[in-house]
């Protein structure tokens, strides 16, 4: 009885470790994907910003720059 219990526990631990390893791999992939999407988003924001308008003029004058 004791040996069967130990085998069952060992099997359960092996399965748990395998599942955890798979989940860790998926988490890392998602993290990398999220970072890449964020970088692309910021890049597009920078490209699409034309820095014109009343708010920008006020901000640049506040910095002491000329428009």
N, CA, C and O atoms as a Tripos MOL2 file, in Angstrom:
@<TRIPOS>MOLECULE
protein
  268   267    67     0     0
PROTEIN
NO_CHARGES

@<TRIPOS>ATOM
      1 N           0.8220   -1.1910    0.0000 N.3       1 UNK1
      2 CA          0.0000    0.0000    0.0000 C.3       1 UNK1
      3 C           0.8670    1.2570    0.0000 C.2       1 UNK1
      4 O           0.5890    2.2200   -0.7140 O.2       1 UNK1
      5 N           1.8940    1.2290    0.7920 N.am      2 UNK2
      6 CA          2.7670    2.3960    0.8990 C.3       2 UNK2
      7 C           3.4800    2.6690   -0.4220 C.2       2 UNK2
      8 O           3.5960    3.8240   -0.8310 O.2       2 UNK2
      9 N           3.9490    1.6480   -1.0790 N.am      3 UNK3
     10 CA          4.6670    1.8090   -2.3420 C.3       3 UNK3
     11 C           3.7500    2.3610   -3.4260 C.2       3 UNK3
     12 O           4.1760    3.1760   -4.2440 O.2       3 UNK3
     13 N           2.5070    1.9270   -3.4370 N.am      4 UNK4
     14 CA          1.5610    2.4240   -4.4200 C.3       4 UNK4
     15 C           1.3060    3.9190   -4.2050 C.2       4 UNK4
     16 O           1.2070    4.6900   -5.1590 O.2       4 UNK4
     17 N           1.2070    4.2960   -2.9730 N.am      5 UNK5
     18 CA          0.9780    5.7030   -2.6470 C.3       5 UNK5
     19 C           2.1690    6.5470   -3.0800 C.2       5 UNK5
     20 O           1.9900    7.6210   -3.6540 O.2       5 UNK5
     21 N           3.3770    6.0750   -2.8130 N.am      6 UNK6
     22 CA          4.5770    6.7990   -3.2060 C.3       6 UNK6
     23 C           4.6650    6.9310   -4.7170 C.2       6 UNK6
     24 O           5.0440    7.9860   -5.2240 O.2       6 UNK6
     25 N           4.3210    5.8770   -5.4410 N.am      7 UNK7
     26 CA          4.3280    5.9260   -6.8990 C.3       7 UNK7
     27 C           3.3120    6.9430   -7.4190 C.2       7 UNK7
     28 O           3.5880    7.7000   -8.3500 O.2       7 UNK7
     29 N           2.1440    6.9430   -6.8020 N.am      8 UNK8
     30 CA          1.0950    7.8780   -7.2150 C.3       8 UNK8
     31 C           1.5360    9.3210   -6.9790 C.2       8 UNK8
     32 O           1.2910   10.1970   -7.8080 O.2       8 UNK8
     33 N           2.1780    9.5550   -5.8600 N.am      9 UNK9
     34 CA          2.6620   10.9010   -5.5410 C.3       9 UNK9
     35 C           3.7660   11.3020   -6.5090 C.2       9 UNK9
     36 O           3.7820   12.4350   -6.9920 O.2       9 UNK9
     37 N           4.6770   10.4000   -6.7960 N.am     10 UNK10
     38 CA          5.7590   10.6860   -7.7380 C.3      10 UNK10
     39 C           5.2060   10.9960   -9.1280 C.2      10 UNK10
     40 O           5.6600   11.9310   -9.7880 O.2      10 UNK10
     41 N           4.2360   10.2170   -9.5610 N.am     11 UNK11
     42 CA          3.6220   10.4440  -10.8650 C.3      11 UNK11
     43 C           2.9310   11.8020  -10.8950 C.2      11 UNK11
     44 O           3.0500   12.5510  -11.8650 O.2      11 UNK11
     45 N           2.2120   12.1060   -9.8290 N.am     12 UNK12
     46 CA          1.5190   13.3950   -9.7510 C.3      12 UNK12
     47 C           2.5270   14.5490   -9.7960 C.2      12 UNK12
     48 O           2.2930   15.5470  -10.4770 O.2      12 UNK12
     49 N           3.6350   14.4190   -9.0810 N.am     13 UNK13
     50 CA          4.6600   15.4600   -9.0740 C.3      13 UNK13
     51 C           5.2740   15.6430  -10.4580 C.2      13 UNK13
     52 O           5.5120   16.7720  -10.8860 O.2      13 UNK13
     53 N           5.5300   14.5470  -11.1550 N.am     14 UNK14
     54 CA          6.0750   14.6290  -12.5110 C.3      14 UNK14
     55 C           5.1050   15.3320  -13.4550 C.2      14 UNK14
     56 O           5.5110   16.1720  -14.2580 O.2      14 UNK14
     57 N           3.8290   14.9900  -13.3570 N.am     15 UNK15
     58 CA          2.8170   15.6340  -14.1950 C.3      15 UNK15
     59 C           2.7260   17.1290  -13.8820 C.2      15 UNK15
     60 O           2.6100   17.9610  -14.7820 O.2      15 UNK15
     61 N           2.7790   17.4430  -12.6210 N.am     16 UNK16
     62 CA          2.6860   18.8460  -12.1840 C.3      16 UNK16
     63 C           3.8740   19.6600  -12.7110 C.2      16 UNK16
     64 O           3.7040   20.7890  -13.1720 O.2      16 UNK16
     65 N           5.0650   19.0840  -12.6390 N.am     17 UNK17
     66 CA          6.2550   19.7750  -13.1330 C.3      17 UNK17
     67 C           6.1670   19.9960  -14.6460 C.2      17 UNK17
     68 O           6.5500   21.0510  -15.1520 O.2      17 UNK17
     69 N           5.6600   18.9880  -15.3590 N.am     18 UNK18
     70 CA          5.5260   19.1180  -16.8120 C.3      18 UNK18
     71 C           4.5180   20.2120  -17.1610 C.2      18 UNK18
     72 O           4.7560   21.0060  -18.0700 O.2      18 UNK18
     73 N           3.4050   20.2560  -16.4490 N.am     19 UNK19
     74 CA          2.3970   21.2910  -16.6910 C.3      19 UNK19
     75 C           2.9600   22.6780  -16.3780 C.2      19 UNK19
     76 O           2.7350   23.6290  -17.1270 O.2      19 UNK19
     77 N           3.6790   22.7850  -15.2870 N.am     20 UNK20
     78 CA          4.2640   24.0690  -14.8890 C.3      20 UNK20
     79 C           5.2770   24.5500  -15.9180 C.2      20 UNK20
     80 O           5.3430   25.7400  -16.2270 O.2      20 UNK20
     81 N           6.0610   23.6250  -16.4430 N.am     21 UNK21
     82 CA          7.0460   23.9640  -17.4650 C.3      21 UNK21
     83 C           6.3550   24.4870  -18.7260 C.2      21 UNK21
     84 O           6.8000   25.4670  -19.3230 O.2      21 UNK21
     85 N           5.2730   23.8330  -19.1220 N.am     22 UNK22
     86 CA          4.5070   24.2690  -20.2920 C.3      22 UNK22
     87 C           3.9040   25.6490  -20.0620 C.2      22 UNK22
     88 O           3.9500   26.5070  -20.9440 O.2      22 UNK22
     89 N           3.3430   25.8610  -18.8890 N.am     23 UNK23
     90 CA          2.7490   27.1650  -18.5650 C.3      23 UNK23
     91 C           3.7980   28.2680  -18.5410 C.2      23 UNK23
     92 O           3.5380   29.3730  -19.0170 O.2      23 UNK23
     93 N           4.9590   27.9920  -18.0040 N.am     24 UNK24
     94 CA          6.0350   28.9840  -17.9810 C.3      24 UNK24
     95 C           6.4440   29.3730  -19.3950 C.2      24 UNK24
     96 O           6.6710   30.5480  -19.6810 O.2      24 UNK24
     97 N           6.5350   28.3920  -20.2670 N.am     25 UNK25
     98 CA          6.9090   28.6620  -21.6590 C.3      25 UNK25
     99 C           5.8610   29.5570  -22.3220 C.2      25 UNK25
    100 O           6.2110   30.5100  -23.0180 O.2      25 UNK25
    101 N           4.5980   29.2580  -22.1140 N.am     26 UNK26
    102 CA          3.5220   30.0640  -22.6950 C.3      26 UNK26
    103 C           3.5330   31.4850  -22.1370 C.2      26 UNK26
    104 O           3.3090   32.4460  -22.8740 O.2      26 UNK26
    105 N           3.7910   31.6180  -20.8470 N.am     27 UNK27
    106 CA          3.8470   32.9510  -20.2230 C.3      27 UNK27
    107 C           4.9690   33.7950  -20.8220 C.2      27 UNK27
    108 O           4.7850   34.9820  -21.0900 O.2      27 UNK27
    109 N           6.1130   33.1850  -21.0270 N.am     28 UNK28
    110 CA          7.2390   33.9060  -21.6190 C.3      28 UNK28
    111 C           6.9200   34.3460  -23.0380 C.2      28 UNK28
    112 O           7.2410   35.4690  -23.4270 O.2      28 UNK28
    113 N           6.2940   33.4730  -23.8130 N.am     29 UNK29
    114 CA          5.9260   33.8160  -25.1860 C.3      29 UNK29
    115 C           4.9420   34.9770  -25.2030 C.2      29 UNK29
    116 O           5.0840   35.8980  -26.0080 O.2      29 UNK29
    117 N           3.9540   34.9410  -24.3300 N.am     30 UNK30
    118 CA          2.9720   36.0290  -24.2590 C.3      30 UNK30
    119 C           3.6360   37.3290  -23.8490 C.2      30 UNK30
    120 O           3.3230   38.3900  -24.3910 O.2      30 UNK30
    121 N           4.5380   37.2520  -22.9090 N.am     31 UNK31
    122 CA          5.2390   38.4480  -22.4460 C.3      31 UNK31
    123 C           6.0290   39.0810  -23.5800 C.2      31 UNK31
    124 O           6.0140   40.3000  -23.7500 O.2      31 UNK31
    125 N           6.7150   38.2590  -24.3500 N.am     32 UNK32
    126 CA          7.4960   38.7700  -25.4740 C.3      32 UNK32
    127 C           6.5820   39.3680  -26.5330 C.2      32 UNK32
    128 O           6.8870   40.4150  -27.1050 O.2      32 UNK32
    129 N           5.4620   38.7040  -26.7940 N.am     33 UNK33
    130 CA          4.5060   39.2230  -27.7760 C.3      33 UNK33
    131 C           3.9450   40.5730  -27.3250 C.2      33 UNK33
    132 O           3.8170   41.5000  -28.1250 O.2      33 UNK33
    133 N           3.6170   40.6700  -26.0490 N.am     34 UNK34
    134 CA          3.0590   41.9100  -25.5100 C.3      34 UNK34
    135 C           4.0680   43.0430  -25.6170 C.2      34 UNK34
    136 O           3.7070   44.1630  -25.9780 O.2      34 UNK34
    137 N           5.3150   42.7650  -25.3090 N.am     35 UNK35
    138 CA          6.3430   43.7950  -25.4080 C.3      35 UNK35
    139 C           6.5140   44.2560  -26.8470 C.2      35 UNK35
    140 O           6.6790   45.4480  -27.1070 O.2      35 UNK35
    141 N           6.4750   43.3200  -27.7760 N.am     36 UNK36
    142 CA          6.6380   43.6630  -29.1920 C.3      36 UNK36
    143 C           5.4710   44.5270  -29.6690 C.2      36 UNK36
    144 O           5.6780   45.5050  -30.3880 O.2      36 UNK36
    145 N           4.2640   44.1770  -29.2790 N.am     37 UNK37
    146 CA          3.0870   44.9620  -29.6630 C.3      37 UNK37
    147 C           3.1850   46.3630  -29.0750 C.2      37 UNK37
    148 O           2.8510   47.3410  -29.7440 O.2      37 UNK37
    149 N           3.6350   46.4670  -27.8430 N.am     38 UNK38
    150 CA          3.7990   47.7690  -27.2060 C.3      38 UNK38
    151 C           4.8140   48.6360  -27.9340 C.2      38 UNK38
    152 O           4.5920   49.8320  -28.1270 O.2      38 UNK38
    153 N           5.9200   48.0390  -28.3340 N.am     39 UNK39
    154 CA          6.9400   48.7830  -29.0650 C.3      39 UNK39
    155 C           6.4040   49.2720  -30.4080 C.2      39 UNK39
    156 O           6.6670   50.4030  -30.8150 O.2      39 UNK39
    157 N           5.6560   48.4190  -31.0850 N.am     40 UNK40
    158 CA          5.0750   48.8140  -32.3630 C.3      40 UNK40
    159 C           4.0720   49.9500  -32.1760 C.2      40 UNK40
    160 O           4.0280   50.8800  -32.9820 O.2      40 UNK40
    161 N           3.2720   49.8780  -31.1200 N.am     41 UNK41
    162 CA          2.2820   50.9070  -30.8450 C.3      41 UNK41
    163 C           2.9470   52.2600  -30.6000 C.2      41 UNK41
    164 O           2.5300   53.2730  -31.1600 O.2      41 UNK41
    165 N           3.9710   52.2710  -29.7690 N.am     42 UNK42
    166 CA          4.6860   53.5180  -29.4720 C.3      42 UNK42
    167 C           5.3340   54.0600  -30.7420 C.2      42 UNK42
    168 O           5.3190   55.2680  -30.9790 O.2      42 UNK42
    169 N           5.8960   53.1860  -31.5510 N.am     43 UNK43
    170 CA          6.5100   53.6170  -32.8110 C.3      43 UNK43
    171 C           5.5050   54.2850  -33.7310 C.2      43 UNK43
    172 O           5.8010   55.3090  -34.3470 O.2      43 UNK43
    173 N           4.3150   53.7050  -33.8220 N.am     44 UNK44
    174 CA          3.2730   54.3090  -34.6590 C.3      44 UNK44
    175 C           2.8300   55.6470  -34.1020 C.2      44 UNK44
    176 O           2.6060   56.5930  -34.8560 O.2      44 UNK44
    177 N           2.7020   55.7330  -32.7800 N.am     45 UNK45
    178 CA          2.3190   57.0120  -32.1790 C.3      45 UNK45
    179 C           3.3290   58.0980  -32.5290 C.2      45 UNK45
    180 O           2.9570   59.2270  -32.8490 O.2      45 UNK45
    181 N           4.5900   57.7490  -32.4660 N.am     46 UNK46
    182 CA          5.6260   58.7340  -32.7880 C.3      46 UNK46
    183 C           5.5740   59.1340  -34.2610 C.2      46 UNK46
    184 O           5.7790   60.3020  -34.5920 O.2      46 UNK46
    185 N           5.3040   58.1860  -35.1340 N.am     47 UNK47
    186 CA          5.2410   58.4830  -36.5670 C.3      47 UNK47
    187 C           4.0280   59.3420  -36.9030 C.2      47 UNK47
    188 O           4.1150   60.2500  -37.7300 O.2      47 UNK47
    189 N           2.9040   59.0560  -36.2660 N.am     48 UNK48
    190 CA          1.6600   59.7300  -36.6070 C.3      48 UNK48
    191 C           1.5070   61.0900  -35.9410 C.2      48 UNK48
    192 O           0.6380   61.8700  -36.3300 O.2      48 UNK48
    193 N           2.3250   61.3820  -34.9600 N.am     49 UNK49
    194 CA          2.2290   62.6680  -34.2660 C.3      49 UNK49
    195 C           2.8160   63.7570  -35.1470 C.2      49 UNK49
    196 O           3.9600   63.6660  -35.5920 O.2      49 UNK49
    197 N           2.0330   64.7710  -35.3890 N.am     50 UNK50
    198 CA          2.5410   65.8630  -36.2240 C.3      50 UNK50
    199 C           2.9690   67.0600  -35.3790 C.2      50 UNK50
    200 O           3.5180   68.0260  -35.9080 O.2      50 UNK50
    201 N           2.7270   67.0050  -34.0930 N.am     51 UNK51
    202 CA          3.1470   68.0650  -33.1760 C.3      51 UNK51
    203 C           2.7040   69.4430  -33.6610 C.2      51 UNK51
    204 O           3.5100   70.3680  -33.7690 O.2      51 UNK51
    205 N           1.4380   69.5600  -33.9430 N.am     52 UNK52
    206 CA          0.8790   70.8400  -34.3250 C.3      52 UNK52
    207 C          -0.3630   71.0860  -33.4860 C.2      52 UNK52
    208 O          -0.9710   70.1550  -32.9570 O.2      52 UNK52
    209 N          -0.7220   72.3400  -33.3760 N.am     53 UNK53
    210 CA         -1.9290   72.6810  -32.6550 C.3      53 UNK53
    211 C          -1.6370   73.5890  -31.4880 C.2      53 UNK53
    212 O          -0.4880   73.8460  -31.1310 O.2      53 UNK53
    213 N          -2.7150   74.0640  -30.9100 N.am     54 UNK54
    214 CA         -2.6060   75.0420  -29.8280 C.3      54 UNK54
    215 C          -1.8720   74.4640  -28.6180 C.2      54 UNK54
    216 O          -1.0360   75.1420  -28.0210 O.2      54 UNK54
    217 N          -2.1750   73.2360  -28.2580 N.am     55 UNK55
    218 CA         -1.5220   72.6340  -27.0910 C.3      55 UNK55
    219 C          -0.0130   72.5400  -27.2820 C.2      55 UNK55
    220 O           0.7470   72.8120  -26.3530 O.2      55 UNK55
    221 N           0.4160   72.1690  -28.4470 N.am     56 UNK56
    222 CA          1.8440   72.0570  -28.7100 C.3      56 UNK56
    223 C           2.5150   73.4230  -28.6770 C.2      56 UNK56
    224 O           3.6210   73.5640  -28.1560 O.2      56 UNK56
    225 N           1.8520   74.4200  -29.2280 N.am     57 UNK57
    226 CA          2.4120   75.7780  -29.2240 C.3      57 UNK57
    227 C           2.5540   76.2960  -27.7970 C.2      57 UNK57
    228 O           3.5640   76.9140  -27.4590 O.2      57 UNK57
    229 N           1.5590   76.0490  -26.9660 N.am     58 UNK58
    230 CA          1.6280   76.4750  -25.5670 C.3      58 UNK58
    231 C           2.7740   75.7470  -24.8600 C.2      58 UNK58
    232 O           3.5350   76.3580  -24.1100 O.2      58 UNK58
    233 N           2.8880   74.4780  -25.0970 N.am     59 UNK59
    234 CA          3.9350   73.6900  -24.4570 C.3      59 UNK59
    235 C           5.3250   74.1520  -24.8800 C.2      59 UNK59
    236 O           6.2130   74.3000  -24.0400 O.2      59 UNK59
    237 N           5.5190   74.3800  -26.1750 N.am     60 UNK60
    238 CA          6.8350   74.8080  -26.6290 C.3      60 UNK60
    239 C           7.1710   76.2070  -26.1350 C.2      60 UNK60
    240 O           8.3300   76.5050  -25.8480 O.2      60 UNK60
    241 N           6.1570   77.0700  -26.0330 N.am     61 UNK61
    242 CA          6.4370   78.4060  -25.4960 C.3      61 UNK61
    243 C           6.7720   78.3100  -24.0080 C.2      61 UNK61
    244 O           7.5960   79.0740  -23.5050 O.2      61 UNK61
    245 N           6.1450   77.3860  -23.3160 N.am     62 UNK62
    246 CA          6.4400   77.1760  -21.9060 C.3      62 UNK62
    247 C           7.8670   76.6860  -21.7360 C.2      62 UNK62
    248 O           8.5250   77.0270  -20.7530 O.2      62 UNK62
    249 N           8.3560   75.8870  -22.6840 N.am     63 UNK63
    250 CA          9.7370   75.4260  -22.6370 C.3      63 UNK63
    251 C          10.7290   76.5120  -23.0480 C.2      63 UNK63
    252 O          11.9350   76.3740  -22.8430 O.2      63 UNK63
    253 N          10.2100   77.5860  -23.6280 N.am     64 UNK64
    254 CA         11.0840   78.6620  -24.0640 C.3      64 UNK64
    255 C          11.5910   78.4520  -25.4720 C.2      64 UNK64
    256 O          12.5810   79.0660  -25.8700 O.2      64 UNK64
    257 N          10.9440   77.6080  -26.2240 N.am     65 UNK65
    258 CA         11.3470   77.3470  -27.6050 C.3      65 UNK65
    259 C          10.4370   78.1430  -28.5290 C.2      65 UNK65
    260 O           9.3320   78.5310  -28.1530 O.2      65 UNK65
    261 N          10.9120   78.3740  -29.7240 N.am     66 UNK66
    262 CA         10.0810   79.0480  -30.7070 C.3      66 UNK66
    263 C           9.4390   78.0200  -31.6030 C.2      66 UNK66
    264 O          10.0190   76.9710  -31.8840 O.2      66 UNK66
    265 N           8.2390   78.3260  -32.0500 N.am     67 UNK67
    266 CA          7.4900   77.3860  -32.8890 C.3      67 UNK67
    267 C           7.8240   77.6140  -34.3360 C.2      67 UNK67
    268 O           7.2960   76.9230  -35.2070 O.2      67 UNK67
@<TRIPOS>BOND
     1     1     2 1
     2     2     3 1
     3     3     4 2
     4     3     5 am
     5     5     6 1
     6     6     7 1
     7     7     8 2
     8     7     9 am
     9     9    10 1
    10    10    11 1
    11    11    12 2
    12    11    13 am
    13    13    14 1
    14    14    15 1
    15    15    16 2
    16    15    17 am
    17    17    18 1
    18    18    19 1
    19    19    20 2
    20    19    21 am
    21    21    22 1
    22    22    23 1
    23    23    24 2
    24    23    25 am
    25    25    26 1
    26    26    27 1
    27    27    28 2
    28    27    29 am
    29    29    30 1
    30    30    31 1
    31    31    32 2
    32    31    33 am
    33    33    34 1
    34    34    35 1
    35    35    36 2
    36    35    37 am
    37    37    38 1
    38    38    39 1
    39    39    40 2
    40    39    41 am
    41    41    42 1
    42    42    43 1
    43    43    44 2
    44    43    45 am
    45    45    46 1
    46    46    47 1
    47    47    48 2
    48    47    49 am
    49    49    50 1
    50    50    51 1
    51    51    52 2
    52    51    53 am
    53    53    54 1
    54    54    55 1
    55    55    56 2
    56    55    57 am
    57    57    58 1
    58    58    59 1
    59    59    60 2
    60    59    61 am
    61    61    62 1
    62    62    63 1
    63    63    64 2
    64    63    65 am
    65    65    66 1
    66    66    67 1
    67    67    68 2
    68    67    69 am
    69    69    70 1
    70    70    71 1
    71    71    72 2
    72    71    73 am
    73    73    74 1
    74    74    75 1
    75    75    76 2
    76    75    77 am
    77    77    78 1
    78    78    79 1
    79    79    80 2
    80    79    81 am
    81    81    82 1
    82    82    83 1
    83    83    84 2
    84    83    85 am
    85    85    86 1
    86    86    87 1
    87    87    88 2
    88    87    89 am
    89    89    90 1
    90    90    91 1
    91    91    92 2
    92    91    93 am
    93    93    94 1
    94    94    95 1
    95    95    96 2
    96    95    97 am
    97    97    98 1
    98    98    99 1
    99    99   100 2
   100    99   101 am
   101   101   102 1
   102   102   103 1
   103   103   104 2
   104   103   105 am
   105   105   106 1
   106   106   107 1
   107   107   108 2
   108   107   109 am
   109   109   110 1
   110   110   111 1
   111   111   112 2
   112   111   113 am
   113   113   114 1
   114   114   115 1
   115   115   116 2
   116   115   117 am
   117   117   118 1
   118   118   119 1
   119   119   120 2
   120   119   121 am
   121   121   122 1
   122   122   123 1
   123   123   124 2
   124   123   125 am
   125   125   126 1
   126   126   127 1
   127   127   128 2
   128   127   129 am
   129   129   130 1
   130   130   131 1
   131   131   132 2
   132   131   133 am
   133   133   134 1
   134   134   135 1
   135   135   136 2
   136   135   137 am
   137   137   138 1
   138   138   139 1
   139   139   140 2
   140   139   141 am
   141   141   142 1
   142   142   143 1
   143   143   144 2
   144   143   145 am
   145   145   146 1
   146   146   147 1
   147   147   148 2
   148   147   149 am
   149   149   150 1
   150   150   151 1
   151   151   152 2
   152   151   153 am
   153   153   154 1
   154   154   155 1
   155   155   156 2
   156   155   157 am
   157   157   158 1
   158   158   159 1
   159   159   160 2
   160   159   161 am
   161   161   162 1
   162   162   163 1
   163   163   164 2
   164   163   165 am
   165   165   166 1
   166   166   167 1
   167   167   168 2
   168   167   169 am
   169   169   170 1
   170   170   171 1
   171   171   172 2
   172   171   173 am
   173   173   174 1
   174   174   175 1
   175   175   176 2
   176   175   177 am
   177   177   178 1
   178   178   179 1
   179   179   180 2
   180   179   181 am
   181   181   182 1
   182   182   183 1
   183   183   184 2
   184   183   185 am
   185   185   186 1
   186   186   187 1
   187   187   188 2
   188   187   189 am
   189   189   190 1
   190   190   191 1
   191   191   192 2
   192   191   193 am
   193   193   194 1
   194   194   195 1
   195   195   196 2
   196   195   197 am
   197   197   198 1
   198   198   199 1
   199   199   200 2
   200   199   201 am
   201   201   202 1
   202   202   203 1
   203   203   204 2
   204   203   205 am
   205   205   206 1
   206   206   207 1
   207   207   208 2
   208   207   209 am
   209   209   210 1
   210   210   211 1
   211   211   212 2
   212   211   213 am
   213   213   214 1
   214   214   215 1
   215   215   216 2
   216   215   217 am
   217   217   218 1
   218   218   219 1
   219   219   220 2
   220   219   221 am
   221   221   222 1
   222   222   223 1
   223   223   224 2
   224   223   225 am
   225   225   226 1
   226   226   227 1
   227   227   228 2
   228   227   229 am
   229   229   230 1
   230   230   231 1
   231   231   232 2
   232   231   233 am
   233   233   234 1
   234   234   235 1
   235   235   236 2
   236   235   237 am
   237   237   238 1
   238   238   239 1
   239   239   240 2
   240   239   241 am
   241   241   242 1
   242   242   243 1
   243   243   244 2
   244   243   245 am
   245   245   246 1
   246   246   247 1
   247   247   248 2
   248   247   249 am
   249   249   250 1
   250   250   251 1
   251   251   252 2
   252   251   253 am
   253   253   254 1
   254   254   255 1
   255   255   256 2
   256   255   257 am
   257   257   258 1
   258   258   259 1
   259   259   260 2
   260   259   261 am
   261   261   262 1
   262   262   263 1
   263   263   264 2
   264   263   265 am
   265   265   266 1
   266   266   267 1
   267   267   268 2
@<TRIPOS>SUBSTRUCTURE
     1 UNK1         2 RESIDUE 1 A UNK
     2 UNK2         6 RESIDUE 1 A UNK
     3 UNK3        10 RESIDUE 1 A UNK
     4 UNK4        14 RESIDUE 1 A UNK
     5 UNK5        18 RESIDUE 1 A UNK
     6 UNK6        22 RESIDUE 1 A UNK
     7 UNK7        26 RESIDUE 1 A UNK
     8 UNK8        30 RESIDUE 1 A UNK
     9 UNK9        34 RESIDUE 1 A UNK
    10 UNK10       38 RESIDUE 1 A UNK
    11 UNK11       42 RESIDUE 1 A UNK
    12 UNK12       46 RESIDUE 1 A UNK
    13 UNK13       50 RESIDUE 1 A UNK
    14 UNK14       54 RESIDUE 1 A UNK
    15 UNK15       58 RESIDUE 1 A UNK
    16 UNK16       62 RESIDUE 1 A UNK
    17 UNK17       66 RESIDUE 1 A UNK
    18 UNK18       70 RESIDUE 1 A UNK
    19 UNK19       74 RESIDUE 1 A UNK
    20 UNK20       78 RESIDUE 1 A UNK
    21 UNK21       82 RESIDUE 1 A UNK
    22 UNK22       86 RESIDUE 1 A UNK
    23 UNK23       90 RESIDUE 1 A UNK
    24 UNK24       94 RESIDUE 1 A UNK
    25 UNK25       98 RESIDUE 1 A UNK
    26 UNK26      102 RESIDUE 1 A UNK
    27 UNK27      106 RESIDUE 1 A UNK
    28 UNK28      110 RESIDUE 1 A UNK
    29 UNK29      114 RESIDUE 1 A UNK
    30 UNK30      118 RESIDUE 1 A UNK
    31 UNK31      122 RESIDUE 1 A UNK
    32 UNK32      126 RESIDUE 1 A UNK
    33 UNK33      130 RESIDUE 1 A UNK
    34 UNK34      134 RESIDUE 1 A UNK
    35 UNK35      138 RESIDUE 1 A UNK
    36 UNK36      142 RESIDUE 1 A UNK
    37 UNK37      146 RESIDUE 1 A UNK
    38 UNK38      150 RESIDUE 1 A UNK
    39 UNK39      154 RESIDUE 1 A UNK
    40 UNK40      158 RESIDUE 1 A UNK
    41 UNK41      162 RESIDUE 1 A UNK
    42 UNK42      166 RESIDUE 1 A UNK
    43 UNK43      170 RESIDUE 1 A UNK
    44 UNK44      174 RESIDUE 1 A UNK
    45 UNK45      178 RESIDUE 1 A UNK
    46 UNK46      182 RESIDUE 1 A UNK
    47 UNK47      186 RESIDUE 1 A UNK
    48 UNK48      190 RESIDUE 1 A UNK
    49 UNK49      194 RESIDUE 1 A UNK
    50 UNK50      198 RESIDUE 1 A UNK
    51 UNK51      202 RESIDUE 1 A UNK
    52 UNK52      206 RESIDUE 1 A UNK
    53 UNK53      210 RESIDUE 1 A UNK
    54 UNK54      214 RESIDUE 1 A UNK
    55 UNK55      218 RESIDUE 1 A UNK
    56 UNK56      222 RESIDUE 1 A UNK
    57 UNK57      226 RESIDUE 1 A UNK
    58 UNK58      230 RESIDUE 1 A UNK
    59 UNK59      234 RESIDUE 1 A UNK
    60 UNK60      238 RESIDUE 1 A UNK
    61 UNK61      242 RESIDUE 1 A UNK
    62 UNK62      246 RESIDUE 1 A UNK
    63 UNK63      250 RESIDUE 1 A UNK
    64 UNK64      254 RESIDUE 1 A UNK
    65 UNK65      258 RESIDUE 1 A UNK
    66 UNK66      262 RESIDUE 1 A UNK
    67 UNK67      266 RESIDUE 1 A UNK
